[in-house]
Amino acid sequence: MKKVYLDNCTFNRPFDAQESVEVKFEAEAKIQFKKKVAELKVAECKKVIEEALKLQNLGLKSKDALHVACAVKAGADYFITTDKELLKKLRGYNHILVVNPVNFLMDSEEVQ
């Protein structure tokens, strides 16, 4: 089973204005995750802080860097976000796959 980490923007997508097709698809994708997601807690530790600082050096905001670092520490296979800027900045990041929720679901469907 794949471990995924949902970024806040993905988690909250169903509550955004549903005016564009893209937002509607992303909201539906998040709803599909809810059926399959288990909660996992990650405690703050030195490794998380160190990874977050490295991510900030790549241009990530501090909260985004902490989210990604926590996902890596938790052993998640995917970091799922609707934040286009974050997707762009993490394109070459090799510690975790960073994807949009719609693309993740489409890729998951192809594998099954």
Kinemage of the C-alpha trace (Angstrom):
@kinemage 1
@onewidth
@group {chain A} dominant
@subgroup {mainchain}
@vectorlist {calphas} color= white
{ca met a 1} P 0.000 0.000 0.000
{ca lys a 2} L 1.264 3.459 -0.906
{ca lys a 3} L 1.862 6.022 1.808
{ca val a 4} L 0.742 9.515 0.861
{ca tyr a 5} L 1.056 12.852 2.619
{ca leu a 6} L -1.620 15.409 1.795
{ca asp a 7} L -0.483 19.014 1.857
{ca asn a 8} L -2.875 21.460 3.543
{ca cys a 9} L -3.935 22.937 0.208
{ca thr a 10} L -4.957 19.459 -0.986
{ca phe a 11} L -6.699 18.614 2.263
{ca asn a 12} L -8.729 21.841 2.116
{ca arg a 13} L -9.436 21.798 -1.646
{ca pro a 14} L -13.099 20.682 -1.300
{ca phe a 15} L -13.772 23.905 0.651
{ca asp a 16} L -12.362 26.200 -2.049
{ca ala a 17} L -14.613 27.952 -4.581
{ca gln a 18} L -15.465 25.290 -7.157
{ca glu a 19} L -15.461 27.679 -10.113
{ca ser a 20} L -12.845 26.023 -12.321
{ca val a 21} L -12.715 22.491 -13.681
{ca glu a 22} L -9.218 22.065 -12.238
{ca val a 23} L -10.361 22.886 -8.695
{ca lys a 24} L -13.379 20.580 -9.037
{ca phe a 25} L -11.178 17.676 -10.173
{ca glu a 26} L -8.683 18.288 -7.361
{ca ala a 27} L -11.505 18.446 -4.798
{ca glu a 28} L -12.952 15.165 -6.058
{ca ala a 29} L -9.516 13.562 -5.965
{ca lys a 30} L -9.119 14.602 -2.315
{ca ile a 31} L -12.517 13.117 -1.496
{ca gln a 32} L -11.376 9.828 -3.039
{ca phe a 33} L -8.290 9.872 -0.775
{ca lys a 34} L -10.446 10.184 2.312
{ca lys a 35} L -11.826 6.717 1.639
{ca lys a 36} L -8.325 5.213 1.738
{ca val a 37} L -6.313 7.365 4.153
{ca ala a 38} L -5.047 6.462 7.600
{ca glu a 39} L -3.633 9.048 9.968
{ca leu a 40} L 0.030 9.061 10.890
{ca lys a 41} L 1.702 11.447 13.307
{ca val a 42} L 5.265 12.681 12.938
{ca ala a 43} L 7.078 14.179 15.906
{ca glu a 44} L 9.459 17.082 15.517
{ca cys a 45} L 13.030 15.856 15.565
{ca lys a 46} L 16.480 16.903 14.430
{ca lys a 47} L 16.187 15.072 11.081
{ca val a 48} L 12.923 16.842 10.223
{ca ile a 49} L 14.399 20.254 11.051
{ca glu a 50} L 17.591 19.543 9.070
{ca glu a 51} L 15.633 18.419 5.999
{ca ala a 52} L 13.318 21.431 6.281
{ca leu a 53} L 16.306 23.767 6.308
{ca lys a 54} L 17.689 22.091 3.163
{ca leu a 55} L 14.291 22.528 1.511
{ca gln a 56} L 14.193 26.197 2.462
{ca asn a 57} L 17.518 26.568 0.649
{ca leu a 58} L 15.706 25.298 -2.463
{ca gly a 59} L 13.306 28.232 -2.102
{ca leu a 60} L 10.451 26.646 -0.125
{ca lys a 61} L 8.595 28.636 2.516
{ca ser a 62} L 9.223 27.418 6.059
{ca lys a 63} L 5.809 25.760 6.521
{ca asp a 64} L 6.001 24.038 3.139
{ca ala a 65} L 9.516 22.841 3.955
{ca leu a 66} L 8.318 21.390 7.267
{ca his a 67} L 5.423 19.594 5.569
{ca val a 68} L 7.695 17.981 3.001
{ca ala a 69} L 10.305 17.094 5.633
{ca cys a 70} L 7.604 15.442 7.781
{ca ala a 71} L 6.368 13.451 4.789
{ca val a 72} L 9.909 12.227 4.123
{ca lys a 73} L 10.439 11.340 7.792
{ca ala a 74} L 7.136 9.424 7.844
{ca gly a 75} L 8.303 7.341 4.890
{ca ala a 76} L 5.575 8.576 2.577
{ca asp a 77} L 5.899 7.530 -1.049
{ca tyr a 78} L 4.067 10.622 -2.311
{ca phe a 79} L 3.651 14.240 -1.240
{ca ile a 80} L 0.388 15.417 -2.768
{ca thr a 81} L -0.225 19.118 -3.277
{ca thr a 82} L -2.267 21.489 -5.420
{ca asp a 83} L 0.334 24.239 -4.938
{ca lys a 84} L 1.758 24.781 -8.439
{ca glu a 85} L 4.747 26.734 -7.137
{ca leu a 86} L 5.618 23.906 -4.749
{ca leu a 87} L 5.220 21.306 -7.509
{ca lys a 88} L 7.590 23.310 -9.690
{ca lys a 89} L 10.241 23.833 -6.989
{ca leu a 90} L 10.265 20.154 -6.029
{ca arg a 91} L 10.350 18.766 -9.570
{ca gly a 92} L 13.902 17.400 -9.152
{ca tyr a 93} L 13.623 16.501 -5.457
{ca asn a 94} L 14.470 12.806 -5.082
{ca his a 95} L 13.435 12.003 -1.496
{ca ile a 96} L 9.719 11.748 -2.280
{ca leu a 97} L 7.474 11.939 -5.348
{ca val a 98} L 5.633 15.266 -5.403
{ca val a 99} L 2.419 15.207 -7.437
{ca asn a 100} L -0.940 16.861 -7.976
{ca pro a 101} L -3.898 14.848 -6.538
{ca val a 102} L -5.540 14.329 -9.936
{ca asn a 103} L -2.320 13.003 -11.462
{ca phe a 104} L -1.805 10.723 -8.461
{ca leu a 105} L -5.262 9.181 -8.837
{ca met a 106} L -4.852 8.783 -12.588
{ca asp a 107} L -1.469 7.066 -12.110
{ca ser a 108} L -2.910 4.856 -9.367
{ca glu a 109} L -5.777 3.794 -11.622
{ca glu a 110} L -3.342 2.817 -14.380
{ca val a 111} L -1.341 0.614 -11.994
{ca gln a 112} L -4.400 -1.332 -10.803
